[in-house]
Amino acid sequence: MKYSALTLALQGLRNHRGWRPAWRNATPKKSYDAIIIGGGGHGLGAAYYLASKHGIRNIAVLEKGWLGGGNTARNTMTIRDNFLYPDNARFHHAAVKAWHTLSTELNFNIMLSKRGMTTVLMSERDLSDAQRMVNTTALFGAEHRIIDLAELQQRLPMAASPERLPIVGGIHHPDVVLARHDAIAWAYARAASNLGVDIVENCEVVDIHCDAQGVVGVETTQGRIATRKLGMAVAGHGKQVAAMAEVTLPIETVALQAMVSSPVKPVLDDVVVLRGFNTYFMQSDKGELVMGAGTDPYPSYSQRGSPQIPESVIAAILQVFPMFERMKFMRQWAGVLDITYDNSPIISKTPVDGFYVDVAGSGGFKTTPLAAKMHADLIANDRPDPMINAYSLDRFATGRLILERASYGNR
Ligand SMILES: Cc1cc2nc3c(=O)[nH]c(=O)nc-3n(C[C@H](O)[C@H](O)[C@H](O)COP(=O)(O)OP(=O)(O)OC[C@H]3O[C@@H](n4cnc5c(N)ncnc54)[C@H](O)[C@@H]3O)c2cc1C
């Protein structure tokens, strides 16, 4: 069923009784040409591109819970490309661009909204780091601009004055967009299902079977399934799932939290980053302030998060924006991230033939369409596209790390 204004009008006349489920809930077959573990945006996207771009249609996506119930549904939707190192700057800039055509390609409104991002800088050191990042990203076509104090105050008139805090200026990044997070999972699931991909929910992979030639299949809570090509996109569970194939991934799993206030009328267009406090916030379409920070300070598999993070986020926002002090805090949640040692993604073959991994590195919502496309290409052709050469697992052995600091500080 094609979604359009006409379909909507016709369904309206039928009291919306004619809508069909967006994707088929499949029962797994005995074998597939390719299997993707993980029904988040990355996994569903990889399945869609395998089917649409590489003509491999006998595919299953195996999801242990419900589609998009992992980090895809938990993130704060910021799609940005403020990265310091050339491999990351190139990749993330291309990833941001990839979002702009998705609604049309997938025939699904992912609610892309151009917001812009303003980073508040509070030291000369931040300013000089920012200048370096602006210069690097400019080489790859991204638009970031250092703004002086006067322009910062114009963009964020409610921020504290420099008499109270040593605010020295900021960075403005007009190309930052937000997209409805779970819509991307639903959009890819629907498009992949239309191309014949089997989407299997409540199907946990509990073991990976290999022989001397590589992967031969997976053991799941719905039985054994054979395949020679296995992709993994299981953010937060990468280490455990890869270990099933005896592959060790150099990652640490940590909780990342977000929280929202009760809704108020529109006061803020930009995503605001408080660089010195490692905190960011924005106003959602519903009017809530959506707030977040860096990861919890210790490894954890818990999707709750530690109490000191909400406390420090609220304290930081009130330091710089005292006008929000009477806002009501509404709810908080967390997701678990697989963080690589260099904070950059891994999209790579593994020592086990036929087993491929897509690990976000740090915040990976923004990379969803491009990472999924590259993962699919890798699975189909068994060699990396030049765009992801630098993201190979080998770098942790050769020492060619991409030590990305900007992904933390410049959220
Ligand atoms: C609070 C928070 C805020 C964030 N904000 C941003 C942001 O603003 N911008 C940004 O770019 N990124 C952000 N991120 C990161 C981003 O959400 C993730 O990197 C991205 O969504 C990962 O997508 P994914 O499809 O790889 O993983 P997920 O959506 O987590 O999907 C992985 C799926 O794999 C499934 N799975 C796991 N193990 C198995 C198994 N054994 N068998 C079968 N299925 C399995 C899980 O159930 C899950 O559904 C944020 C994350 C959090 C938690």
The ligand as an SDF file (V2000), in Angstrom:
LIG
                    3D

 53 58  0  0  0  0  0  0  0  0999 V2000
   19.5580    8.2120   25.5640 C   0  0  0  0  0  0  0  0  0  0  0  0
   20.2220    8.0800   24.2140 C   0  0  0  0  0  0  0  0  0  0  0  0
   20.3670    9.2010   23.4160 C   0  0  0  0  0  0  0  0  0  0  0  0
   20.9810    9.0860   22.1740 C   0  0  0  0  0  0  0  0  0  0  0  0
   21.0260   10.1940   21.3830 N   0  0  0  0  0  0  0  0  0  0  0  0
   21.5580   10.0930   20.1460 C   0  0  0  0  0  0  0  0  0  0  0  0
   21.5430   11.2200   19.2990 C   0  0  0  0  0  0  0  0  0  0  0  0
   21.0060   12.2830   19.6310 O   0  0  0  0  0  0  0  0  0  0  0  0
   22.1400   11.0890   18.0680 N   0  0  0  0  0  0  0  0  0  0  0  0
   22.7250    9.9270   17.6640 C   0  0  0  0  0  0  0  0  0  0  0  0
   23.2570    9.8720   16.5780 O   0  0  0  0  0  0  0  0  0  0  0  0
   22.7030    8.8230   18.4650 N   0  0  0  0  0  0  0  0  0  0  0  0
   22.1420    8.8810   19.6730 C   0  0  0  0  0  0  0  0  0  0  0  0
   22.0960    7.7660   20.4820 N   0  0  0  0  0  0  0  0  0  0  0  0
   22.6950    6.5050   19.9960 C   0  0  0  0  0  0  0  0  0  0  0  0
   21.7450    5.7810   19.0490 C   0  0  0  0  0  0  0  0  0  0  0  0
   20.4760    5.6340   19.6300 O   0  0  0  0  0  0  0  0  0  0  0  0
   22.2620    4.3850   18.6930 C   0  0  0  0  0  0  0  0  0  0  0  0
   23.6200    4.4210   18.3410 O   0  0  0  0  0  0  0  0  0  0  0  0
   21.5040    3.8290   17.4890 C   0  0  0  0  0  0  0  0  0  0  0  0
   20.1180    3.9770   17.6690 O   0  0  0  0  0  0  0  0  0  0  0  0
   21.8490    2.3630   17.3150 C   0  0  0  0  0  0  0  0  0  0  0  0
   20.9340    1.7890   16.4100 O   0  0  0  0  0  0  0  0  0  0  0  0
   20.9680    0.2510   16.1640 P   0  0  0  0  0  0  0  0  0  0  0  0
   19.9500   -0.0800   15.1560 O   0  0  0  0  0  0  0  0  0  0  0  0
   22.3780   -0.1760   15.9050 O   0  0  0  0  0  0  0  0  0  0  0  0
   20.6320   -0.3540   17.5940 O   0  0  0  0  0  0  0  0  0  0  0  0
   19.2630   -0.6450   18.3630 P   0  0  0  0  0  0  0  0  0  0  0  0
   18.1840    0.2740   17.9610 O   0  0  0  0  0  0  0  0  0  0  0  0
   19.5950   -0.7470   19.8080 O   0  0  0  0  0  0  0  0  0  0  0  0
   18.8810   -2.0710   17.7970 O   0  0  0  0  0  0  0  0  0  0  0  0
   19.5910   -3.2370   18.1560 C   0  0  0  0  0  0  0  0  0  0  0  0
   18.5660   -4.3200   18.3400 C   0  0  0  0  0  0  0  0  0  0  0  0
   19.2410   -5.5600   18.5040 O   0  0  0  0  0  0  0  0  0  0  0  0
   18.4260   -6.3710   19.3200 C   0  0  0  0  0  0  0  0  0  0  0  0
   19.2280   -7.4790   19.8480 N   0  0  0  0  0  0  0  0  0  0  0  0
   20.2270   -7.4250   20.7580 C   0  0  0  0  0  0  0  0  0  0  0  0
   20.7150   -8.6600   21.0010 N   0  0  0  0  0  0  0  0  0  0  0  0
   20.0220   -9.5060   20.2010 C   0  0  0  0  0  0  0  0  0  0  0  0
   20.0500  -10.9150   20.0110 C   0  0  0  0  0  0  0  0  0  0  0  0
   20.9050  -11.7010   20.6820 N   0  0  0  0  0  0  0  0  0  0  0  0
   19.1740  -11.4700   19.1260 N   0  0  0  0  0  0  0  0  0  0  0  0
   18.2990  -10.6860   18.4260 C   0  0  0  0  0  0  0  0  0  0  0  0
   18.2150   -9.3530   18.6050 N   0  0  0  0  0  0  0  0  0  0  0  0
   19.0690   -8.7670   19.4680 C   0  0  0  0  0  0  0  0  0  0  0  0
   17.9310   -5.4000   20.4010 C   0  0  0  0  0  0  0  0  0  0  0  0
   16.7650   -5.8820   21.0230 O   0  0  0  0  0  0  0  0  0  0  0  0
   17.7080   -4.1280   19.5860 C   0  0  0  0  0  0  0  0  0  0  0  0
   16.3500   -3.9620   19.2010 O   0  0  0  0  0  0  0  0  0  0  0  0
   21.4840    7.8370   21.7260 C   0  0  0  0  0  0  0  0  0  0  0  0
   21.3350    6.7140   22.5260 C   0  0  0  0  0  0  0  0  0  0  0  0
   20.6910    6.8160   23.7570 C   0  0  0  0  0  0  0  0  0  0  0  0
   20.5280    5.5940   24.5960 C   0  0  0  0  0  0  0  0  0  0  0  0
  1  2  1  0
  2  3  1  0
  2 52  2  0
  3  4  2  0
  4  5  1  0
  4 50  1  0
  5  6  2  0
  6  7  1  0
  6 13  1  0
  7  8  2  0
  7  9  1  0
  9 10  1  0
 10 11  2  0
 10 12  1  0
 12 13  2  0
 13 14  1  0
 14 15  1  0
 14 50  1  0
 15 16  1  0
 16 17  1  0
 16 18  1  0
 18 19  1  0
 18 20  1  0
 20 21  1  0
 20 22  1  0
 22 23  1  0
 23 24  1  0
 24 25  2  0
 24 26  1  0
 24 27  1  0
 27 28  1  0
 28 29  2  0
 28 30  1  0
 28 31  1  0
 31 32  1  0
 32 33  1  0
 33 34  1  0
 33 48  1  0
 34 35  1  0
 35 36  1  0
 35 46  1  0
 36 37  1  0
 36 45  1  0
 37 38  2  0
 38 39  1  0
 39 40  1  0
 39 45  2  0
 40 41  1  0
 40 42  2  0
 42 43  1  0
 43 44  2  0
 44 45  1  0
 46 47  1  0
 46 48  1  0
 48 49  1  0
 50 51  2  0
 51 52  1  0
 52 53  1  0
M  END
$$$$
